[in-house]
Amino acid sequence: MEVAFDSPLLRSICEDQASAMKELGPVVAGILKRRLADIRAASTLTGIPAGHLRFAVEGGGRAIIDLGDGYTIELEANHRRNPTREGGDIEWGSVSRVKVMRIGPNND
């Protein structure tokens, strides 16, 4: 799966282990590294094997994955034309491009 980032800070946290450890601490930074590897290895978002994947309707529809210690990573579909179901909801089983929108304490 292709991964993009909503900001340079999010890119830095996701691509630089030292930045991740500084912002999130060593435990969450380690889990983030594994979850990002899972995301990149999956062919679609619903193929991610770990992290308690769930979907929030607020904010245009986001996928949320647990990182541990109360932290989550929030993703949005990032296709030029996002796959949708009848009614306009995102068809998450067809999403193969995501954008990291937020990493932080769980907002559920």
Backbone bond lengths (Angstrom), bond angles and torsions (degrees), N, CA, C in turn:
res aa  C-N    CA-C-N  psi(-1)  N-CA   C-N-CA  omega(-1)  CA-C   N-CA-C  phi
1 M - - - 1.442 - - 1.533 107.80 -
2 E 1.313 115.85 147.01 1.461 121.43 177.55 1.527 109.36 -89.26
3 V 1.347 115.86 138.76 1.459 121.77 -177.91 1.524 109.07 -123.75
4 A 1.339 116.15 129.34 1.465 123.19 174.17 1.528 107.40 -119.35
5 F 1.319 116.07 173.87 1.458 120.66 -174.76 1.517 110.18 -133.02
6 D 1.337 116.23 142.18 1.454 121.90 -177.97 1.523 112.73 -75.55
7 S 1.334 117.92 -19.94 1.464 120.24 -178.63 1.527 110.25 -152.15
8 P 1.321 116.46 159.97 1.466 119.63 175.54 1.534 112.61 -60.56
9 L 1.341 117.69 -34.52 1.456 120.37 178.51 1.525 110.99 -63.89
10 L 1.331 117.18 -44.32 1.463 119.86 178.08 1.524 110.90 -63.34
11 R 1.325 117.38 -40.48 1.468 120.62 176.86 1.529 110.14 -59.84
12 S 1.319 116.39 -44.92 1.456 120.85 -179.51 1.527 111.36 -62.19
13 I 1.319 116.95 -45.78 1.468 120.79 179.31 1.524 110.67 -61.08
14 C 1.323 117.05 -39.66 1.463 120.98 -176.64 1.522 113.52 -79.80
15 E 1.325 117.86 -26.09 1.462 119.64 -174.38 1.525 114.16 -108.56
16 D 1.336 117.87 -11.34 1.459 121.26 -179.04 1.529 108.97 -124.02
17 Q 1.327 116.25 112.29 1.462 120.99 -175.72 1.525 112.06 -59.71
18 A 1.333 118.48 -37.08 1.468 120.84 179.09 1.527 111.05 -63.65
19 S 1.330 117.46 -40.95 1.471 121.11 176.90 1.520 110.83 -64.80
20 A 1.323 116.39 -42.42 1.464 120.57 179.17 1.523 110.66 -62.04
21 M 1.324 117.05 -44.41 1.468 120.30 -179.68 1.528 110.99 -64.66
22 K 1.325 117.20 -38.81 1.464 121.50 178.95 1.530 111.03 -64.72
23 E 1.328 117.02 -44.25 1.468 121.75 -175.86 1.527 113.39 -80.72
24 L 1.343 117.09 -33.83 1.467 120.76 -169.76 1.514 114.68 -117.42
25 G 1.322 117.09 -15.81 1.464 120.72 -173.46 1.520 109.95 89.24
26 P 1.331 117.08 161.76 1.467 120.70 -172.92 1.533 114.74 -65.93
27 V 1.309 117.98 -36.77 1.470 120.20 -177.95 1.523 110.83 -66.60
28 V 1.327 116.86 -53.69 1.462 120.69 -177.86 1.526 110.46 -67.00
29 A 1.332 117.85 -37.03 1.472 120.81 178.13 1.529 110.64 -60.72
30 G 1.315 117.24 -40.89 1.463 120.81 178.03 1.516 112.22 -65.10
31 I 1.328 116.10 -42.05 1.470 119.98 178.27 1.520 110.21 -66.63
32 L 1.343 117.50 -41.16 1.466 121.25 178.08 1.527 110.39 -57.24
33 K 1.309 117.34 -44.62 1.466 121.60 179.40 1.529 110.80 -58.09
34 R 1.333 116.58 -43.99 1.480 120.31 179.31 1.525 111.90 -68.53
35 R 1.347 117.58 -41.57 1.467 120.29 179.48 1.531 110.88 -64.16
36 L 1.330 117.39 -40.86 1.469 119.72 177.99 1.523 110.91 -63.58
37 A 1.330 117.34 -37.36 1.463 120.28 175.99 1.527 109.96 -64.39
38 D 1.340 117.29 -40.73 1.466 121.21 176.99 1.523 110.72 -61.45
39 I 1.339 116.47 -44.38 1.464 121.33 -179.08 1.526 110.32 -62.36
40 R 1.322 116.74 -47.73 1.469 120.47 -178.55 1.528 111.93 -65.14
41 A 1.321 117.34 -32.48 1.463 120.91 -178.49 1.531 112.97 -78.38
42 A 1.323 117.25 -24.31 1.469 120.67 -177.85 1.532 109.96 -75.24
43 S 1.330 116.13 145.82 1.463 119.34 177.39 1.533 111.44 -80.15
44 T 1.333 116.91 -29.30 1.468 121.50 174.15 1.518 108.28 -138.77
45 L 1.304 116.53 163.49 1.453 120.92 -175.51 1.523 112.47 -59.67
46 T 1.311 117.74 -38.02 1.466 119.48 -177.70 1.529 112.07 -74.03
47 G 1.314 118.15 -3.30 1.461 121.80 177.17 1.515 113.76 -88.37
48 I 1.318 118.36 3.78 1.463 121.74 179.96 1.529 108.70 -71.71
49 P 1.341 117.07 126.57 1.457 120.12 -171.59 1.530 116.02 -82.67
50 A 1.334 119.69 -14.32 1.466 120.44 -173.80 1.519 110.28 -142.19
51 G 1.324 115.62 168.22 1.454 120.54 172.40 1.512 116.52 100.28
52 H 1.335 118.25 8.10 1.460 121.75 178.91 1.535 111.38 52.53
53 L 1.314 116.29 61.74 1.470 122.99 178.29 1.519 110.11 -61.36
54 R 1.336 115.14 131.64 1.472 120.83 175.71 1.518 108.12 -149.09
55 F 1.323 115.18 170.06 1.460 120.22 -172.70 1.521 110.37 -126.84
56 A 1.329 115.84 135.00 1.465 122.50 177.44 1.512 107.98 -109.81
57 V 1.301 116.82 140.67 1.454 121.51 -179.28 1.523 110.82 -85.27
58 E 1.352 116.71 -31.28 1.454 120.85 -178.23 1.524 110.12 -61.47
59 G 1.311 116.75 149.90 1.455 121.59 176.62 1.513 113.62 72.25
60 G 1.326 118.16 25.33 1.450 121.38 177.28 1.517 114.18 87.11
61 G 1.299 118.07 3.73 1.451 121.97 178.15 1.515 111.87 95.67
62 R 1.304 116.15 109.82 1.463 121.64 179.65 1.514 110.19 -129.68
63 A 1.319 114.14 149.15 1.458 121.40 170.94 1.516 106.88 -94.53
64 I 1.319 116.73 138.44 1.459 122.64 -178.06 1.526 108.07 -123.92
65 I 1.331 115.06 133.97 1.458 121.39 179.53 1.520 107.67 -129.15
66 D 1.331 116.81 131.93 1.459 121.31 178.38 1.519 111.34 -70.94
67 L 1.342 114.87 142.12 1.455 121.48 175.71 1.523 112.07 -113.85
68 G 1.309 118.34 -11.44 1.461 121.92 -178.01 1.517 110.72 101.52
69 D 1.335 115.75 163.03 1.468 122.97 -178.87 1.522 112.45 52.00
70 G 1.338 117.30 30.45 1.460 121.21 177.80 1.517 115.17 81.92
71 Y 1.335 117.92 7.16 1.467 121.82 -179.48 1.525 110.83 -100.07
72 T 1.341 114.71 150.22 1.458 121.37 175.75 1.515 109.47 -135.34
73 I 1.327 114.50 162.43 1.458 121.68 169.48 1.524 106.00 -115.56
74 E 1.339 116.21 133.49 1.463 121.35 -179.44 1.522 108.87 -111.73
75 L 1.324 115.25 132.81 1.462 122.63 -176.89 1.520 110.48 -124.36
76 E 1.318 115.46 149.33 1.462 121.78 170.73 1.514 108.55 -120.25
77 A 1.327 116.63 151.09 1.465 120.92 172.58 1.521 107.29 -61.79
78 N 1.337 117.22 142.00 1.465 120.39 -173.29 1.531 111.70 -133.69
79 H 1.312 116.71 40.43 1.457 121.39 174.73 1.524 108.85 -87.02
80 R 1.311 116.00 157.10 1.465 118.92 173.93 1.529 109.26 -57.81
81 R 1.313 115.93 -44.11 1.470 122.86 171.92 1.512 106.38 -125.45
82 N 1.325 116.70 101.57 1.455 120.53 -176.37 1.528 110.86 -62.27
83 P 1.338 116.62 138.72 1.464 119.36 177.11 1.527 110.06 -66.09
84 T 1.314 115.56 130.50 1.460 119.88 -177.72 1.525 110.58 -129.59
85 R 1.311 113.17 158.32 1.461 121.73 173.19 1.522 108.49 -91.63
86 E 1.293 114.99 169.38 1.459 119.20 172.34 1.520 107.33 -60.12
87 G 1.302 117.75 128.87 1.451 121.82 -175.50 1.518 112.47 104.98
88 G 1.339 116.83 -12.21 1.453 120.51 173.44 1.513 117.31 97.26
89 D 1.339 119.15 -7.23 1.463 120.20 178.52 1.528 110.09 -69.31
90 I 1.313 116.53 150.06 1.467 122.21 178.00 1.529 109.71 -64.16
91 E 1.303 116.35 135.59 1.474 122.95 173.71 1.524 106.60 -91.48
92 W 1.343 115.97 85.60 1.463 121.98 -172.19 1.524 112.67 -61.22
93 G 1.300 118.68 -28.41 1.461 121.82 178.45 1.521 113.19 -68.15
94 S 1.323 117.41 -11.84 1.468 122.05 177.88 1.521 112.88 -109.88
95 V 1.321 117.62 1.64 1.464 121.51 -178.20 1.525 109.65 -79.83
96 S 1.328 115.71 122.16 1.466 121.06 178.57 1.530 111.80 -124.10
97 R 1.311 116.58 4.76 1.476 122.72 177.12 1.528 107.17 -135.41
98 V 1.320 116.75 124.10 1.455 120.64 -179.24 1.519 110.86 -129.02
99 K 1.327 114.65 158.74 1.463 121.54 174.69 1.524 107.55 -122.35
100 V 1.337 116.09 128.96 1.465 121.58 174.79 1.523 107.13 -74.18
101 M 1.324 116.43 119.42 1.455 122.28 -175.97 1.532 112.43 -103.56
102 R 1.333 116.61 -28.22 1.461 119.83 -175.16 1.512 109.30 -162.80
103 I 1.326 115.35 143.42 1.458 123.01 169.18 1.514 105.25 -133.31
104 G 1.325 117.35 122.30 1.461 118.73 -178.87 1.500 111.56 176.88
105 P 1.330 115.95 -169.04 1.461 120.15 179.02 1.526 110.80 -58.52
106 N 1.310 115.40 145.22 1.460 122.68 -179.10 1.520 110.12 -57.83
107 N 1.344 115.95 131.29 1.468 121.76 177.72 1.519 112.87 -105.13
108 D 1.333 117.81 4.53 1.485 120.16 -177.52 1.500 111.79 -62.03
